Amino acid sequence: MSERGHRRTQIGVVVSDKMDKTVVVKVDRLIKHSVYNKYIKRSATYKVHDENNSCKVGDHVQIIECRPLSKDKRWNLKQISE
């Protein structure tokens, strides 16, 4: 645990890099259906702060939760996996 408390991390894929210092990351997760016991894919998109504009569309990235940086941005880029 860091000195600022527990910050969530997630892994996703960059789907848009058209903004300045911001990328949109799609994070997929699997949930189990309560009746049919099948796994269903759910996804969420997050706006992520990318200070150096280093991400491109299709990159696999790890993101970390941070303080609100703008109206929609609450995540920072931690590292680029691929």
A tleap script that builds the chain and sets N, CA, C and O, in Angstrom:
source leaprc.protein.ff14SB
mol = sequence {
  NMET SER GLU ARG GLY HIE ARG ARG THR GLN
  ILE GLY VAL VAL VAL SER ASP LYS MET ASP
  LYS THR VAL VAL VAL LYS VAL ASP ARG LEU
  ILE LYS HIE SER VAL TYR ASN LYS TYR ILE
  LYS ARG SER ALA THR TYR LYS VAL HIE ASP
  GLU ASN ASN SER CYS LYS VAL GLY ASP HIE
  VAL GLN ILE ILE GLU CYS ARG PRO LEU SER
  LYS ASP LYS ARG TRP ASN LEU LYS GLN ILE
  SER CGLU
}
set mol.1.N position { 0.840 -1.177 0.000 }
set mol.1.CA position { 0.000 0.000 0.000 }
set mol.1.C position { 0.890 1.247 0.000 }
set mol.1.O position { 1.888 1.296 0.719 }
set mol.2.N position { 0.539 2.231 -0.787 }
set mol.2.CA position { 1.344 3.443 -0.874 }
set mol.2.C position { 0.946 4.422 0.231 }
set mol.2.O position { -0.029 4.199 0.948 }
set mol.3.N position { 1.702 5.492 0.358 }
set mol.3.CA position { 1.429 6.457 1.406 }
set mol.3.C position { 0.142 7.237 1.161 }
set mol.3.O position { -0.422 7.807 2.095 }
set mol.4.N position { -0.328 7.269 -0.087 }
set mol.4.CA position { -1.570 7.966 -0.393 }
set mol.4.C position { -2.790 7.060 -0.294 }
set mol.4.O position { -3.903 7.479 -0.613 }
set mol.5.N position { -2.587 5.811 0.149 }
set mol.5.CA position { -3.712 4.889 0.238 }
set mol.5.C position { -3.739 3.961 -0.948 }
set mol.5.O position { -2.854 3.997 -1.803 }
set mol.6.N position { -4.757 3.131 -0.996 }
set mol.6.CA position { -4.869 2.116 -2.040 }
set mol.6.C position { -5.415 2.736 -3.321 }
set mol.6.O position { -6.486 3.342 -3.320 }
set mol.7.N position { -4.671 2.581 -4.411 }
set mol.7.CA position { -5.127 3.083 -5.704 }
set mol.7.C position { -5.311 1.907 -6.646 }
set mol.7.O position { -4.412 1.080 -6.795 }
set mol.8.N position { -6.474 1.828 -7.284 }
set mol.8.CA position { -6.781 0.709 -8.170 }
set mol.8.C position { -5.947 0.795 -9.445 }
set mol.8.O position { -5.636 1.882 -9.931 }
set mol.9.N position { -5.594 -0.373 -9.974 }
set mol.9.CA position { -4.932 -0.453 -11.270 }
set mol.9.C position { -5.735 -1.378 -12.158 }
set mol.9.O position { -6.332 -2.344 -11.682 }
set mol.10.N position { -5.750 -1.083 -13.449 }
set mol.10.CA position { -6.457 -1.905 -14.415 }
set mol.10.C position { -5.636 -1.991 -15.685 }
set mol.10.O position { -4.761 -1.162 -15.932 }
set mol.11.N position { -5.929 -3.013 -16.496 }
set mol.11.CA position { -5.236 -3.221 -17.769 }
set mol.11.C position { -6.267 -3.129 -18.883 }
set mol.11.O position { -7.340 -3.727 -18.801 }
set mol.12.N position { -5.932 -2.375 -19.925 }
set mol.12.CA position { -6.865 -2.204 -21.024 }
set mol.12.C position { -6.149 -1.906 -22.325 }
set mol.12.O position { -4.923 -1.976 -22.409 }
set mol.13.N position { -6.945 -1.568 -23.350 }
set mol.13.CA position { -6.451 -1.301 -24.692 }
set mol.13.C position { -6.833 0.121 -25.083 }
set mol.13.O position { -7.964 0.551 -24.858 }
set mol.14.N position { -5.891 0.843 -25.668 }
set mol.14.CA position { -6.156 2.216 -26.115 }
set mol.14.C position { -7.050 2.172 -27.356 }
set mol.14.O position { -6.726 1.506 -28.340 }
set mol.15.N position { -8.178 2.887 -27.301 }
set mol.15.CA position { -9.097 2.922 -28.441 }
set mol.15.C position { -9.107 4.271 -29.141 }
set mol.15.O position { -9.576 4.374 -30.275 }
set mol.16.N position { -8.589 5.324 -28.474 }
set mol.16.CA position { -8.532 6.642 -29.106 }
set mol.16.C position { -7.362 7.429 -28.525 }
set mol.16.O position { -7.122 7.410 -27.318 }
set mol.17.N position { -6.628 8.133 -29.420 }
set mol.17.CA position { -5.536 8.991 -28.959 }
set mol.17.C position { -5.600 10.357 -29.632 }
set mol.17.O position { -4.569 10.994 -29.846 }
set mol.18.N position { -6.800 10.806 -29.964 }
set mol.18.CA position { -6.954 12.040 -30.725 }
set mol.18.C position { -6.856 13.303 -29.871 }
set mol.18.O position { -6.671 14.396 -30.406 }
set mol.19.N position { -6.978 13.164 -28.551 }
set mol.19.CA position { -6.897 14.333 -27.673 }
set mol.19.C position { -5.449 14.599 -27.277 }
set mol.19.O position { -4.587 13.730 -27.406 }
set mol.20.N position { -5.196 15.814 -26.792 }
set mol.20.CA position { -3.858 16.179 -26.341 }
set mol.20.C position { -3.688 15.732 -24.888 }
set mol.20.O position { -4.471 16.111 -24.017 }
set mol.21.N position { -2.655 14.921 -24.638 }
set mol.21.CA position { -2.311 14.408 -23.313 }
set mol.21.C position { -3.413 13.544 -22.697 }
set mol.21.O position { -3.443 13.362 -21.480 }
set mol.22.N position { -4.311 13.012 -23.517 }
set mol.22.CA position { -5.390 12.151 -23.034 }
set mol.22.C position { -5.607 11.014 -24.018 }
set mol.22.O position { -5.612 11.229 -25.230 }
set mol.23.N position { -5.787 9.809 -23.502 }
set mol.23.CA position { -6.167 8.668 -24.325 }
set mol.23.C position { -7.406 8.030 -23.713 }
set mol.23.O position { -7.660 8.169 -22.517 }
set mol.24.N position { -8.177 7.330 -24.545 }
set mol.24.CA position { -9.340 6.594 -24.073 }
set mol.24.C position { -8.973 5.122 -24.050 }
set mol.24.O position { -8.544 4.562 -25.058 }
set mol.25.N position { -9.147 4.495 -22.884 }
set mol.25.CA position { -8.759 3.098 -22.683 }
set mol.25.C position { -10.006 2.274 -22.410 }
set mol.25.O position { -10.834 2.640 -21.576 }
set mol.26.N position { -10.136 1.144 -23.127 }
set mol.26.CA position { -11.249 0.225 -22.936 }
set mol.26.C position { -10.782 -0.937 -22.069 }
set mol.26.O position { -9.806 -1.611 -22.396 }
set mol.27.N position { -11.488 -1.168 -20.956 }
set mol.27.CA position { -11.146 -2.232 -20.021 }
set mol.27.C position { -12.261 -3.275 -20.056 }
set mol.27.O position { -13.426 -2.952 -19.824 }
set mol.28.N position { -11.900 -4.528 -20.346 }
set mol.28.CA position { -12.869 -5.618 -20.388 }
set mol.28.C position { -12.826 -6.403 -19.089 }
set mol.28.O position { -11.771 -6.538 -18.469 }
set mol.29.N position { -13.982 -6.923 -18.681 }
set mol.29.CA position { -14.047 -7.801 -17.520 }
set mol.29.C position { -15.107 -8.855 -17.780 }
set mol.29.O position { -16.023 -8.633 -18.572 }
set mol.30.N position { -14.994 -9.991 -17.125 }
set mol.30.CA position { -15.950 -11.077 -17.270 }
set mol.30.C position { -16.794 -11.164 -16.010 }
set mol.30.O position { -16.270 -11.173 -14.896 }
set mol.31.N position { -18.125 -11.228 -16.199 }
set mol.31.CA position { -19.013 -11.437 -15.070 }
set mol.31.C position { -19.809 -12.706 -15.324 }
set mol.31.O position { -20.044 -13.086 -16.471 }
set mol.32.N position { -20.217 -13.351 -14.254 }
set mol.32.CA position { -20.972 -14.588 -14.372 }
set mol.32.C position { -22.459 -14.286 -14.279 }
set mol.32.O position { -22.897 -13.598 -13.357 }
set mol.33.N position { -23.239 -14.797 -15.230 }
set mol.33.CA position { -24.681 -14.609 -15.227 }
set mol.33.C position { -25.274 -15.394 -14.062 }
set mol.33.O position { -24.927 -16.556 -13.846 }
set mol.34.N position { -26.172 -14.754 -13.312 }
set mol.34.CA position { -26.674 -15.372 -12.094 }
set mol.34.C position { -27.565 -16.585 -12.355 }
set mol.34.O position { -27.588 -17.506 -11.539 }
set mol.35.N position { -28.291 -16.609 -13.458 }
set mol.35.CA position { -29.207 -17.711 -13.750 }
set mol.35.C position { -28.547 -18.766 -14.627 }
set mol.35.O position { -28.617 -19.959 -14.333 }
set mol.36.N position { -27.905 -18.322 -15.706 }
set mol.36.CA position { -27.388 -19.263 -16.705 }
set mol.36.C position { -25.941 -19.691 -16.453 }
set mol.36.O position { -25.435 -20.573 -17.147 }
set mol.37.N position { -25.276 -19.091 -15.485 }
set mol.37.CA position { -23.893 -19.441 -15.123 }
set mol.37.C position { -22.909 -19.360 -16.290 }
set mol.37.O position { -21.886 -20.044 -16.297 }
set mol.38.N position { -23.223 -18.532 -17.260 }
set mol.38.CA position { -22.291 -18.291 -18.361 }
set mol.38.C position { -21.550 -16.990 -18.074 }
set mol.38.O position { -22.054 -16.110 -17.377 }
set mol.39.N position { -20.349 -16.890 -18.626 }
set mol.39.CA position { -19.564 -15.672 -18.449 }
set mol.39.C position { -19.876 -14.699 -19.576 }
set mol.39.O position { -19.898 -15.070 -20.750 }
set mol.40.N position { -20.115 -13.452 -19.201 }
set mol.40.CA position { -20.473 -12.396 -20.146 }
set mol.40.C position { -19.381 -11.339 -20.097 }
set mol.40.O position { -18.914 -10.975 -19.017 }
set mol.41.N position { -18.969 -10.842 -21.264 }
set mol.41.CA position { -17.942 -9.800 -21.319 }
set mol.41.C position { -18.603 -8.435 -21.181 }
set mol.41.O position { -19.511 -8.091 -21.938 }
set mol.42.N position { -18.138 -7.671 -20.210 }
set mol.42.CA position { -18.567 -6.291 -20.013 }
set mol.42.C position { -17.342 -5.397 -20.194 }
set mol.42.O position { -16.222 -5.786 -19.862 }
set mol.43.N position { -17.568 -4.201 -20.722 }
set mol.43.CA position { -16.437 -3.301 -20.924 }
set mol.43.C position { -16.793 -1.902 -20.438 }
set mol.43.O position { -17.959 -1.512 -20.388 }
set mol.44.N position { -15.754 -1.167 -20.082 }
set mol.44.CA position { -15.898 0.221 -19.658 }
set mol.44.C position { -14.776 1.018 -20.304 }
set mol.44.O position { -13.689 0.489 -20.535 }
set mol.45.N position { -15.036 2.288 -20.596 }
set mol.45.CA position { -14.004 3.144 -21.166 }
set mol.45.C position { -13.641 4.217 -20.148 }
set mol.45.O position { -14.503 4.767 -19.463 }
set mol.46.N position { -12.350 4.499 -20.068 }
set mol.46.CA position { -11.841 5.504 -19.146 }
set mol.46.C position { -10.959 6.480 -19.913 }
set mol.46.O position { -10.216 6.089 -20.813 }
set mol.47.N position { -11.052 7.760 -19.546 }
set mol.47.CA position { -10.125 8.753 -20.089 }
set mol.47.C position { -8.907 8.783 -19.177 }
set mol.47.O position { -9.027 8.930 -17.961 }
set mol.48.N position { -7.730 8.642 -19.787 }
set mol.48.CA position { -6.487 8.463 -19.046 }
set mol.48.C position { -5.514 9.574 -19.412 }
set mol.48.O position { -5.375 9.922 -20.585 }
set mol.49.N position { -4.841 10.128 -18.409 }
set mol.49.CA position { -3.856 11.182 -18.634 }
set mol.49.C position { -2.550 10.570 -19.150 }
set mol.49.O position { -1.959 9.704 -18.504 }
set mol.50.N position { -2.113 11.032 -20.318 }
set mol.50.CA position { -0.869 10.565 -20.951 }
set mol.50.C position { -0.004 11.798 -21.205 }
set mol.50.O position { -0.130 12.455 -22.238 }
set mol.51.N position { 0.869 12.100 -20.257 }
set mol.51.CA position { 1.625 13.358 -20.269 }
set mol.51.C position { 2.468 13.539 -21.522 }
set mol.51.O position { 2.549 14.650 -22.045 }
set mol.52.N position { 3.100 12.471 -22.020 }
set mol.52.CA position { 4.025 12.589 -23.151 }
set mol.52.C position { 3.416 12.229 -24.488 }
set mol.52.O position { 4.134 12.169 -25.486 }
set mol.53.N position { 2.126 11.988 -24.544 }
set mol.53.CA position { 1.453 11.541 -25.776 }
set mol.53.C position { 2.166 10.326 -26.371 }
set mol.53.O position { 2.398 10.267 -27.578 }
set mol.54.N position { 2.509 9.362 -25.522 }
set mol.54.CA position { 3.295 8.211 -25.973 }
set mol.54.C position { 2.445 7.031 -26.419 }
set mol.54.O position { 2.972 6.121 -27.059 }
set mol.55.N position { 1.170 7.006 -26.113 }
set mol.55.CA position { 0.302 5.874 -26.465 }
set mol.55.C position { -0.252 6.028 -27.868 }
set mol.55.O position { -0.533 7.133 -28.331 }
set mol.56.N position { -0.402 4.891 -28.533 }
set mol.56.CA position { -1.054 4.837 -29.842 }
set mol.56.C position { -2.234 3.877 -29.758 }
set mol.56.O position { -2.325 3.084 -28.821 }
set mol.57.N position { -3.129 3.944 -30.724 }
set mol.57.CA position { -4.303 3.068 -30.741 }
set mol.57.C position { -3.850 1.618 -30.843 }
set mol.57.O position { -3.009 1.282 -31.677 }
set mol.58.N position { -4.406 0.763 -29.995 }
set mol.58.CA position { -4.064 -0.649 -29.995 }
set mol.58.C position { -3.055 -1.044 -28.940 }
set mol.58.O position { -2.842 -2.237 -28.721 }
set mol.59.N position { -2.426 -0.088 -28.278 }
set mol.59.CA position { -1.464 -0.405 -27.225 }
set mol.59.C position { -2.178 -0.992 -26.012 }
set mol.59.O position { -3.263 -0.543 -25.643 }
set mol.60.N position { -1.558 -2.001 -25.393 }
set mol.60.CA position { -2.038 -2.532 -24.125 }
set mol.60.C position { -1.353 -1.742 -23.022 }
set mol.60.O position { -0.125 -1.668 -22.976 }
set mol.61.N position { -2.152 -1.147 -22.125 }
set mol.61.CA position { -1.599 -0.264 -21.110 }
set mol.61.C position { -2.108 -0.645 -19.730 }
set mol.61.O position { -3.158 -1.271 -19.582 }
set mol.62.N position { -1.336 -0.252 -18.726 }
set mol.62.CA position { -1.761 -0.392 -17.334 }
set mol.62.C position { -2.038 1.010 -16.816 }
set mol.62.O position { -1.212 1.909 -16.973 }
set mol.63.N position { -3.207 1.197 -16.195 }
set mol.63.CA position { -3.599 2.513 -15.708 }
set mol.63.C position { -3.797 2.448 -14.200 }
set mol.63.O position { -4.086 1.388 -13.645 }
set mol.64.N position { -3.638 3.603 -13.539 }
set mol.64.CA position { -3.763 3.680 -12.090 }
set mol.64.C position { -4.678 4.844 -11.737 }
set mol.64.O position { -4.644 5.895 -12.376 }
set mol.65.N position { -5.489 4.641 -10.719 }
set mol.65.CA position { -6.446 5.639 -10.292 }
set mol.65.C position { -5.725 6.825 -9.661 }
set mol.65.O position { -4.713 6.652 -8.981 }
set mol.66.N position { -6.247 8.030 -9.886 }
set mol.66.CA position { -5.639 9.230 -9.311 }
set mol.66.C position { -6.735 10.232 -8.964 }
set mol.66.O position { -7.924 9.948 -9.104 }
set mol.67.N position { -6.316 11.398 -8.513 }
set mol.67.CA position { -7.274 12.455 -8.194 }
set mol.67.C position { -7.921 12.961 -9.488 }
set mol.67.O position { -7.364 12.747 -10.565 }
set mol.68.N position { -9.077 13.623 -9.414 }
set mol.68.CA position { -9.701 14.156 -10.625 }
set mol.68.C position { -8.806 15.195 -11.296 }
set mol.68.O position { -8.388 16.169 -10.671 }
set mol.69.N position { -8.517 14.970 -12.581 }
set mol.69.CA position { -7.678 15.895 -13.342 }
set mol.69.C position { -8.512 16.822 -14.221 }
set mol.69.O position { -8.060 17.910 -14.576 }
set mol.70.N position { -9.726 16.400 -14.573 }
set mol.70.CA position { -10.662 17.223 -15.333 }
set mol.70.C position { -12.051 16.669 -15.064 }
set mol.70.O position { -12.241 15.894 -14.127 }
set mol.71.N position { -13.021 17.060 -15.874 }
set mol.71.CA position { -14.395 16.602 -15.666 }
set mol.71.C position { -14.506 15.084 -15.746 }
set mol.71.O position { -15.222 14.478 -14.949 }
set mol.72.N position { -13.804 14.458 -16.701 }
set mol.72.CA position { -13.929 13.016 -16.919 }
set mol.72.C position { -12.668 12.222 -16.580 }
set mol.72.O position { -12.734 10.999 -16.456 }
set mol.73.N position { -11.528 12.886 -16.428 }
set mol.73.CA position { -10.253 12.174 -16.247 }
set mol.73.C position { -9.968 11.894 -14.778 }
set mol.73.O position { -9.828 12.817 -13.975 }
set mol.74.N position { -9.883 10.579 -14.428 }
set mol.74.CA position { -9.546 10.181 -13.071 }
set mol.74.C position { -8.490 9.076 -13.054 }
set mol.74.O position { -8.313 8.412 -12.032 }
set mol.75.N position { -7.791 8.871 -14.164 }
set mol.75.CA position { -6.804 7.797 -14.273 }
set mol.75.C position { -5.520 8.343 -14.882 }
set mol.75.O position { -5.549 9.251 -15.713 }
set mol.76.N position { -4.387 7.774 -14.457 }
set mol.76.CA position { -3.073 8.106 -14.998 }
set mol.76.C position { -2.505 6.876 -15.701 }
set mol.76.O position { -2.828 5.741 -15.349 }
set mol.77.N position { -1.663 7.114 -16.691 }
set mol.77.CA position { -0.965 6.027 -17.371 }
set mol.77.C position { 0.169 5.550 -16.485 }
set mol.77.O position { 0.999 6.347 -16.048 }
set mol.78.N position { 0.207 4.234 -16.214 }
set mol.78.CA position { 1.279 3.682 -15.399 }
set mol.78.C position { 2.393 3.150 -16.284 }
set mol.78.O position { 3.555 3.514 -16.107 }
set mol.79.N position { 2.041 2.280 -17.247 }
set mol.79.CA position { 3.050 1.766 -18.180 }
set mol.79.C position { 2.365 1.229 -19.422 }
set mol.79.O position { 1.180 0.894 -19.415 }
set mol.80.N position { 3.158 1.157 -20.502 }
set mol.80.CA position { 2.697 0.574 -21.764 }
set mol.80.C position { 3.223 -0.839 -21.824 }
set mol.80.O position { 4.435 -1.049 -21.788 }
set mol.81.N position { 2.323 -1.825 -21.915 }
set mol.81.CA position { 2.739 -3.230 -21.914 }
set mol.81.C position { 3.223 -3.666 -23.284 }
set mol.81.O position { 4.278 -4.289 -23.396 }
set mol.82.N position { 2.473 -3.351 -24.321 }
set mol.82.CA position { 2.837 -3.775 -25.688 }
set mol.82.C position { 2.794 -2.579 -26.614 }
set mol.82.O position { 3.065 -2.712 -27.807 }
savepdb mol mol.pdb
quit
